[in-house]
Amino acid sequence: MARFSPLTIRRLRSFRNNRRGWWSLIIFTALLILSFGANIIANDKPLLVRYQKAFYVPVIFDYPETTFDGDFETPTDYLDPYITKKIHADGWIVWPLIRFADSTIDYDLPVPAPAPPSLRHPLGTDDQGRDLIARLLYGFRISVCFGLVLTLFSTVGGILAGAVQGYYGGRIDMFGQRFMEIWSGLPVLYLLIILSNMLRPGFWWLLGIMLLFSWMSLVGVVRAEFLRGRKLDYVRAAQTMGVRDRSIMFRHILPNAMVAALTFLPFVLNGAITTLTSLDFLGFGMPPGSPSLGELLAQGKANLHAPWIGLSAFIILSLTLTILVFIGEAARDAMDPNRNAA
């Protein structure tokens, strides 16, 4: 079992005592778990079907209609009354809490789409008749997964660049800083819009393009820590003893630099989610039809007579960004050496 140092325990206790940050972390974790279970919570396929003494798991496997004495070899439409009647005649169905996936269109709406909130659709539907809760669940999952992956890769890239610049200094640091000044001056949003017209947008494509610019967010912090750390006595002693630069950088200086870098991670994640939402709102983000918070905001703007669309997306987005800021503030205070002084 891993044992934490007294300093780490004090930091964890300080974070735990920050009730706003602690509860924000709990809420974000709960939302994340719910979004990862979106396929079980909201789906147009049953979780379990028992038919003619046999069990089927449609939420995982596809079965043709002929499995349930249907007429075609096509995948089963479990919302079809003809199929459900046949299954109930010799079995039963266990449905998810919400019987609609993110792309499922409800053709039985009593009013034209977008339909207002009702028992069938607690938050209403969008302008294509798709359930808003399902769209929000799947859209939140895509946004957070995109932000987490982008944060991970940009953190690794930023730490490596800042470590090299700060440790070696001199011309490497000077050329690195000049390159960053030029690179950061490029209009990122305009480049993304131009490239979106040239290439087909997608999750990994957007991730790669945004990664070209997002890695710079942590370079300054890590660089400053390495510039300070390379002058410490134990680092100079290690250099005198012939320890390799790589070992000094990543075993002796990096742990101290990570303290400052970790406090920025929630804010980097916040920025990644905001950027993806902005691109989706403008129509240059995920492929058309993908569940997206930005796409729902755009629908809310285009359907002012259906306020439940824009309000639902706005509440989820603002709640997510707010709790991430609270988590970042709590982590920053926990890492503050003045607050954790013995």
N, C-alpha and C positions, 0 to 999 in steps of 0.2 A: 504494500500500500504506500502510495506516494506521500511524503511528508513535506509540508510547506514550511518555509522559513517564517520567523516571527514577523518580518516586514510584510510578507505576502498575506499572512493572517490578518494583520492590522488593516491592510488595504481591502481585503474581502469584507472585514467587519465594517469598515467605513462605508463601503458601497451598500452593504446590507442596512446600515442605519439611515441611509438616504432613502426615506420611504417613497418619495416621488420616483426616483430612479429604479428602486427595487420593484415597485408595483408596475412600472412601465415595462420592465423586463419580463415580468410574469404575463402581462397582457400581450406583449409582442410574441412571446413563446406560445401562448394559447392560440393566437391568431395564426401563427405559422403552422402549428400542428393541425388546426382545422383546415387550412388551405392544402396541406399535404394529403389530407384525407378527403379532398373534394370529390374524388371519384366514388367514394363510398357515401358521402353525404348527399351529393346532387348528381344524379345520373338517370338517363332514360332506359337503363338496363337494370333488371332486378339483381339484388345481391345473391339470391338463391332461389332456385326453382325445383320443385319436386313434381315430376310428371311420370305417371305409369311406373311408380315404385323406383324411379331413377332420379338422381340428384344432378343438377346442372348449376354452373356458376357463370351466368352471362356477363357479370361485371368484369370478368377476367378473360373468358373464352367466348368466341363467336360461334353461334349455332345456326344452321339453316332452318328455314320454316318447316321443312319436312321432319325435323326432329320432333316437332310438336303436332304432327299430322297436318302441316300446312300444305300449300299447293306448289310452292316454289323453292328452289335451292338457294335463294338469296338470303342474306343475313336477316334474322328475325326482327321484326318491328314489334316490340313488346307493348307499345302504346296502342297497337291496333286492337280494337275490341274483339275482332274475330279470333285473334291468337289468344288473348287473355281468356276468352270464353272457353276455348278448347283446353287450356291448361287447367282452369278451375274445374272443368268437368271431371278431371281425373288427377288432381293434385292441388298445389297451392304455390303462391308467389310471395317472396319477402322483398319488399320494395325499399329503396333508400328513403331518407327523410324527405327529400325533394325529388320528384319524379322527372326532373328535367336536367340535362347536361348543359354545358355552356353554349352549345350550338343547336340545341333542340328548339324547334319552332312549334309553338302551341297553335294548332289550327282550329281549336275548339274555343277560342276566346269569345265571350259574349259580346264584346265591343271591339271596334277596330284597334289595332296596335298603334301606339303604346297603350296598354291596358293599365288602369290604376290598381293599386294594391287591393288584394282580395284574399280569401281563404286559400284559393288555388295558387296564387302568386302573392305572398305576403308583402313583397316590396314592389310589386307590379312587374311589367315587362318593358323591354326596350321597343324601339320603333319597328323591329322585325318580329316581335312576338316571342322573344327569348326571355327566360326567367332571369330577373335581376340578381337574385341571391346567387344563383349558379354562376352568372357572369362575374360577379364580384369575387366569389371564392376562387375561381380559376384565374381571374385577372390579378388578384392579389398574389397568388402563388407564382405566376410568371414574373411579376414585378419584383418580388422579393428574391426569387431565385436569380434573376438577372442581376439585381443589385449585389447579392452575396458573391456570385462568381466574379463580377467585375471588381468588387472590393478586394477579393482574394488576389487576383492577378495584378491589379494595380498596386496593391500593397507590396507584393513581392518585387515588382519592377521598381517602385519608388524607393524601397529600402536598399536594393542593390545599387541603384544609381546614386543615392545619397551617401551610401557607405563608401563607394569608390571615390567620389568627389571629396568627401570630408577627410578620408584617411590619407590620401595621397596629396591632396591640395595642389598648389603650384599651377602648372599649365593645364593639367587635367581638370582641376576645379574651375579654372578660368574659362576654358573652352566649353565645359559642361554648362556653366551658368549662361554663357552667351547663347548656346544652342537652345537652352530652355526659354530664354527671353524671346527668341525668334519664334520658337515652336508654340509657346503659349499665346503669342500675338495673333495666331491664325484664327479666323472666324469658324469655330467648331460647328456651330449650328448650320451655317451656310454650306460648309463642306458636306455635312451629313445630308442636307437637302439635295445638293447637287449629285452626290453619289447615289442617293435613293432613286433618282431618275435614271441613273445609268445601270444600276444593278437591282436585282430582286431583293427586297428587304427580308430579313429573317433574324431569328434570335442570335445565332452565332455571328452572323455578318455584322449586326449592330454592335455586338459585344466586342468584336475585333476592332471596329472603327473607333468606338469610344475608348478602348484601351490605349489607343495611340496617344490620347491626350490626358486620360485620368491618372496615369502613373506619376504625374508631376506633383500631385497634391501632397505627397509625403516626403518629397525629396528635401525640401528646405528644413524640415524638422530633423530628419535623420542626419543630414549633412552637418547641421549645427552640433548635434551630439557627438559626431565623429571628430569634428574639428576640436571640440573640447576634450574628448576622450583620448585622442592621440598624444596629448601633452601630459597626461597623467604619469606619475612615477612608475606604476606597475606596468604600464604599456611600454615605456622607455626601457625598463629593465628586461621585459620580454624581447624587445628588439635587440638589445645588447647581447642576450643569450642566444640569439640566432633563431628565435621562433619564427615560423613562416608568417607572412603578412595575412594569409587567409585565416590562420588559426587565431591571430590577434584580433582580426576584424570581427569574426563571427563567434568566438568563444569568450572574448574579454570585453569588447566595446559594444557589440550588438545588444546584449541583454539590457544594458543601461539605455540604449537608444530605443528599444522596444517599448519602454515605459511611456515615452512621449508619443510614439507612433500609435500605440493601442488606444489612446484617448481620442484619436482622430477617426478611428474606424467607423463608429456610428454616424459621424457626419459625412464620411465618404459614401457610406451606404445610403444615407439620406439623399445626397446629391445624385447618385446613380438612379435611384427610383424617380426622382424629380425629372431628370433628363429623359428617361424612357417615357414617362407620362407626357412630357411636353411634345416629344416626337410623335407619339400616338395621337395626341390631340390635334396636331397639325397634319396628320395623315402620312407621315414619313417614318413611322415606326414599324411595328410588327405587321405581318401580312394581313390583308383584309379578312375579316371574320374571326381573327384571334381575339380571345377575351382580353380586355385591356381597360385599365382605369382611365387612361387618357381618351380612349375611344368612347367610353361612356360619358365623359365630360363633354366631348364634342357632340354627342347625341343630345345631352341636356341643353347645350347651347342652341342646337337646331330645333329642339322641341320644347320651347318655353311653356307651352300649354300642358306639358307633362313634367312638373317639377320634381317628381319622385326619382327620375333618372339622374339628373344632375346632383340633387341633394344626396342620394345614396353614395355616388362615387366621391363627392366632395367630403362627406363625413369619413369614409374609410381612408381616403388619402390624407386628409388633415390629421386624423387620429394616428395613422402610421408615422407620418413625419414628426408629429409632436412627441410621441413616445420615444422615437429614436433620438431626438434632441435631449430629452430627459435622461435617457440612458447614457448618452455621451457626456452630459454634464456631471452625472453621478460618477462615471468612470474617471473623468478629469479630476474631480475633487478627491477621489480615492487615491489617485496616483500623485497628488500634490504632496511633496515631502514636508511642507510646513504643517499639513494637517496630520501627518503620520509620524511626526517627531516623537521620539520616546519621552 
